[in-house]
Amino acid sequence: MISRPVVMGILNVTPDSFYAGSRTFDSDAINAKVRKLVDDGADIIDIGGYSSRPGADDVTPDEEYRRLQRGIAAVKAIAPGIPVSIDTFRADVARKCVTADGADIINDISGGDLDPDMFATVAQLHVPYVMMHMRGTPATMQQQQLCDYPHGVTADVIASLGEKINRLRQLGVCDIIVDPGFGFSKTLEQNYELLDNLDEFHMLDLPLLVGVSRKSMIYRLLDITPADSLNGTTVLNTAALLHGAHILRVHDVRPAVEAVRIVGALTHNYEY
């Protein structure tokens, strides 16, 4: 288990991510973003080449891989000691990024649902796997039927993740990180219910990643935009830390690092 919370900085090598301020595409912008993430204290850099926002353009596997390659190369050149996570639901893309480019972690928003080969690939690669909860696809995930949880959102999400953990264990996968999937196939109210019940995810006995950065659960509630959602993000990250989150996935690293230090001083649960 992670001894203190760590901060995963987001590097979107895309032209269409939901938060415009996170978009980088040319080499100069990518390099500048990597340097800022490092300078601000990121422990991990998570690289995405496929926007998961509803209505985003489809990206071919080859194009996604090319984008991820650019991001990985920039991190390896600027900060070779920082672990690189690749945000993809495609097993072949994940395999190439790990074996050919040196990526360290696979971050799969679909938890294996969008590519039936993902679990076997993770088992073969022997790298940590972030398994997020989502139903449907990025294009369909907010349909009403996909947000229906007969036993309550917390219980059903934990049950779904638990079943997949068992499948991964049977394949010999040891390093699993779970992500409740805030904003993915959940209503506004369900997102806050999940966060309020975050302690219950510790029954899975695995590191817990929380990704709420600038998401709709903030800007829809406050009637603002993603660009205006940093303060709300920090509030939710602080709440997540108080509920025992191990990893914060964020666009803005420095405020998250400061939240980790402050909560550490407040709770004495870890060194800061």
N, C-alpha and C positions, 0 to 999 in steps of 0.2 A: 504494500500500500504506500501511497505517496506521503512523505513525512510532513510536508507543508503544502498549501495550495500553490499551484503554479499558473502562470498566465500564458495562454496560447494566442499569439497575435495573428490576425487574419491578413493574408496577402492574396487579393483577388486579381488574377491575371485575366480579367474579363472586361468587356466594354459595357456590360449591362447588369451588373449586380444591383440589388434593390437599393443599396445605399451608395449614391453617386460618389461620395467622398472616398470610397474604398476602391474605386476602379483604377487599375493600372494596366497598361497594355504594351507601351513601347519600353525599350531597354532602360532608358534614363529614368522613367517613372518607376519602374520595378526596382531598380537599384536604389533610388531615393527612398522608396517605401521600406525596403529591407533595412537600410541604415537607420531609419527612424524607429522601426520596431525593435532593433537591437539596442539602440541608444536609450530607448524608453524602458528597457528591461524585460523584453519577452524571453520566456524560458523555452518556448516552442514556437515555430512558425508554421501555420497551416495554409497551404497553397490550394486555391480553387481555380479551376479552369472552365467550370460549367455552372452558370447561375441557376440556383434552385428556386428563384422567385416565380410565383405564378405568372404565366404569360411570357416567360423568357424564351428566346429563340433556342431551338435545338442545336446542339453542337455535336459534330461527328466525333467518334473516338479518336481519329487521327488528329483533328484540330485540338481536342481537349488535351491529348498527350503533348502536342507541340507547346501549348500554353504552359502546362505544368513543367515541362522541361526547362523553359525559360526561367520560371520562378525558382526551381530547384538549383539551377546553375548559378543564379544570382546569390542565393543564400549560401551555397557551398563556397563561392568566391569571397563573399564579404564576411560571413560568420560561420566558418566551417565547423565550429564546435556546437552550434545550436541544432537540436533535432528538427528534422523536417517532416511534417505531416502532409499527406496529400489527400485532398477532399474529393473523392470519386466514388461512384457506385459501380464502376465497371471493373471487372476482375482483370481483364487483359491490360487495361491502362494502369491499374495498380501494380501488376506484375512488372511491367516495363519500367515504371518509375522506381521501383525498389531495386530490381536487378541491374538495370542499365544506368540509372542516374543517382542511386544512393539514398532514396527516400527512406525514412526510418519508421513511419507510422502510417497506417491506412485509416482514414476517417470516412465512414460510409453512412450517408444520410438515410439510406434505405434499410440498414440493418440486414443486408443480404437479400432483400426481397426483389430488387430490380435486376439482379444478375445471379442466377442459380449456381454459378461457379465461384462466387466470392468466398464462401466459407472454406472450400477446399483450397483455394488460392492462398488465403491467409494462413491456413495450416501448413502449406508447403513453404511459405516465405519466412515463417517464424518471426514476424514483426508484431508489435502491439496493434490492436484493432479497436477503433472507436466504433461502437455499434449504437446508432441512434434509432429511436422509435419514430416511425412514420407509417402511414397507411396510404395506399395509392401511389401516385406519382406527383412530382412538383406541380403539374398542370391540374391534377384532380384532387389533391389532398384536402382541400377545404370544402369539398362537397358534403352536404349535411349527413349523408349516411356514413361517411368516413369519420365523422366526429361523434358518432354514437357509441357510447361505452356502457353496455348493460350493467356492469358491476361497479361503475364509477371509473373516471379516467385514471386515477392513481392505481387502483387495483388491476385494471386491465392492462395498463402500460407495463407495470411490474411483471404481470403474468406473461405477457408477450416477450419481454426481454429475458425472463427466466427460462422460457422454453428454448429460446435461441442460444442462451448460454450453455444449456445442456447439450445442444447439438454441437456447438463449438468444442466443448470439453471432450465429447466423444471422438472428435477429429484430432485431439491432442493440442488444441489451442489453449495457451496458458495466460497470455497477456491481453486481457479484455478490459476495455473502459466503456462504461455505459453512459448514454446521453438520453434523457427523457424526451428530447425533441420538441422543445418549446417553439410554438409557431407552426408546427407541422401536423396537420390533421387534428388540430385542437381549436376550440373556440376561445375567444378572449377570456371568458370566465374559467374555462378548463385550464388555461395556462397558469392563471393565478392559483387555482386549486392545486395544481401540480407543484408549484413552487412552495406553497404553504405546507404541503405534505412531503417535501423533499427528504426529510429524515427517514421516511419509510423505505427509500431506495437503498439504504444501508443494509437492509436484509439480504441484498444480493452479494454483499461482501466484496465489492469491486470498486475501483476508483470511479468517481462520478464527475462527469463533465457537464457544465451548464453553459449554454450558449443563448443569451438573451440580448446580445448587443444590438441596440438601435432597432429592435424588432417591432412588429405591429402591436404586440401586447403593451408596448409603451406608447407609441405615437397615436394609436387608435383611442386608447383610454384618455390621453391628455389632449387629443385633437390638435396634434402638432405634426411635424414631418420627421423622417429619419434623421435629417440633418440637425434637428433641435432636440434629439433624444439622448444626448450624452448624460445629462444629469439623471434622467430616469434609469438609464443603464447602470450607472454607479449605485443607485439605490437598490436595484434588483440584484446586482452582483454582491453587494454587502449582505443582503438577505440570504442569498445562496451560500455565502461563506458561513454565516451564522447557523445555517442548516447543514453544514459539513461538506460543501462542494470541494472537490479536490483540484479541478481544473476550470478556469474561466476562459472561454473562447471569446475574444473581443476584437473590435476594430481599433479601439483606443487603449493602448497598453499602459501608459503611465498612470491614468486614473485607477486602473484595475490593480496595478502593483501597489499603489498607495492604499487601496482598500484592503489588500491582503495584509499589509504591514499594520494598519490600524486595527483590523479585527484580531490579528495575532496579539497585539499589545493588550487589547480589551479582554480577550478570552484566555490568554496564556495556553492555548491549545497547541501551539507550535512556535518554534523560533522564527523570528522575522528579521 
